[in-house]
Amino acid sequence: EVQLVESGGGLVQAGGSLRLSCAAPGLSFDDYAIGWFRQAPGKEREAVSYISDSIDSTYYTDSVKGRFTISYDNAKNTVYLQMNSLKPEDTAVYYCAADSDVYGGSWHLGGEFHDMDYWGKGTLVTVSS
């Protein structure tokens, strides 16, 4: 069974940077769209960014465009989310997720756990003002 394991969360001041990692041993990036959701306190889970290697496509939600960059290392079976110019409103638990809908449709259904094939347990990002 595929297990997604996130790391890299933590506390950072506004304007700072963090890089999240998601290790996905056994997952073929050719067959999945993989990326990140986040859930802030009291808010619904939202898709932040995903990458779909098979169709050479990436997605970013509007609020992170120009600040976050998603990438992957096939050799390490790891996906990264480089987060720059962090803002207090980026504070959330960030979840790595993967789904076999390589066109990304499942990422925009509402972020329910049953929408995706695999989830990580989440990593907390806290941005102080």
Secondary structure, 3 states (H helix, E strand, C coil): CCCCEEECCEEEECCCCEEEEEECCCCCCCCCEEEEEEECCCCCCEEEEEEEHHHCEEEECHHHCCCEEEEEEHHHCEEEEEECCCCHHHCEEEEEEEECCCCCHHHHCCCCHHHCCEECCCEEEEEEC
